[in-house]
């Protein structure tokens, strides 16, 4: 029996990886990427977590365009087979400072729910967020193998604790992303 894998993509982190690797303006096939991250196993589903850009009461033309572009991107992901989109929201803290709300908890719930309901045998997490460590430990307690997909060449690499809690690691590289171009 082929092991079922769920891929969990932290959109904020993956956007930083794409920028770092020079792929921020390149269209990627997220289904191809997800399947490559499953490394020969069957992909159960990919979950993509993010927020729409902030849009105030009187948004500028640039804000409107950024929002519409993100909306088109999210809709294109929704069209993919076995993809789920989970959106949180942004709160404005200052003139150019924002914080995502509701994104991390959605990922943690999905990871633990799928793990404890025996829907998956493996979880691939594309993230750098240490907030997921308790959920990763719960997945492992349920018998799920956890894999961290990360980019160690970034200025701020993933924490040692996140790196060590995962059973396996995959390095996100320019070559990998190049293989996923549309």
Long-range contacts (C-beta under 8 A, 24 or more apart in sequence): 2-41, 2-42, 3-41, 3-42, 3-121, 3-122, 4-41, 4-42, 4-43, 4-44, 4-119, 4-120, 4-121, 4-122, 5-37, 5-38, 5-41, 5-42, 5-43, 5-44, 5-120, 5-121, 5-122, 5-123, 5-124, 6-43, 6-44, 6-45, 6-46, 6-47, 6-110, 6-111, 6-114, 6-119, 6-120, 6-122, 6-123, 6-124, 7-34, 7-37, 7-38, 7-43, 7-45, 7-46, 7-47, 7-123, 7-124, 7-126, 8-46, 8-47, 8-49, 8-107, 8-110, 8-111, 8-123, 8-124, 8-125, 8-126, 8-127, 9-34, 9-46, 9-47, 9-48, 9-49, 9-126, 9-127, 10-49, 10-50, 10-103, 10-107, 10-125, 10-126, 10-127, 10-128, 10-129, 11-48, 11-49, 11-50, 11-51, 11-103, 12-50, 12-51, 12-100, 12-103, 13-126, 13-127, 13-128, 13-129, 14-126, 16-154, 17-126, 17-151, 17-154, 17-172, 18-177, 20-151, 20-153, 20-154, 20-155, 21-151, 21-172, 21-173, 21-174, 21-177, 22-174, 23-174, 23-177, 23-178, 26-177, 26-181, 27-181, 27-182, 28-177, 28-180, 28-181, 28-182, 29-180, 29-181, 29-182, 30-77, 30-80, 30-83, 30-180, 31-80, 31-81, 31-83, 32-179, 32-180, 33-176, 33-177, 33-180, 34-83, 36-176, 36-179, 36-180, 37-124, 37-126, 37-147, 37-149, 37-170, 38-122, 38-124, 39-170, 41-121, 41-122, 43-82, 44-82, 44-114, 44-119, 44-120, 45-82, 45-83, 45-84, 46-80, 46-82, 46-83, 46-84, 47-83, 47-84, 47-85, 47-86, 47-107, 47-110, 48-77, 48-83, 48-84, 48-85, 48-86, 49-86, 49-87, 49-88, 49-103, 49-104, 49-106, 49-107, 50-74, 50-85, 50-86, 50-87, 50-88, 50-100, 50-103, 51-87, 51-88, 51-89, 51-90, 51-100, 51-101, 51-103, 52-87, 52-89, 52-90, 53-90, 54-90, 54-92, 54-98, 56-92, 84-110, 86-110, 104-129, 104-131, 104-132, 107-132, 107-135, 108-132, 108-134, 108-135, 111-135, 111-136, 111-138, 111-139, 112-138, 112-139, 112-142, 114-144, 115-139, 115-142, 115-143, 115-144, 116-142, 118-142, 120-144, 121-145, 122-146, 122-147, 123-147, 124-149, 124-170, 125-149, 125-166, 126-150, 126-172, 127-158, 127-162, 128-154, 128-156, 128-157, 128-158, 128-159, 128-162, 129-162, 130-159, 130-161, 130-162, 132-162, 133-161, 133-162, 133-165, 136-162, 136-165, 136-166, 137-165, 140-165, 140-167
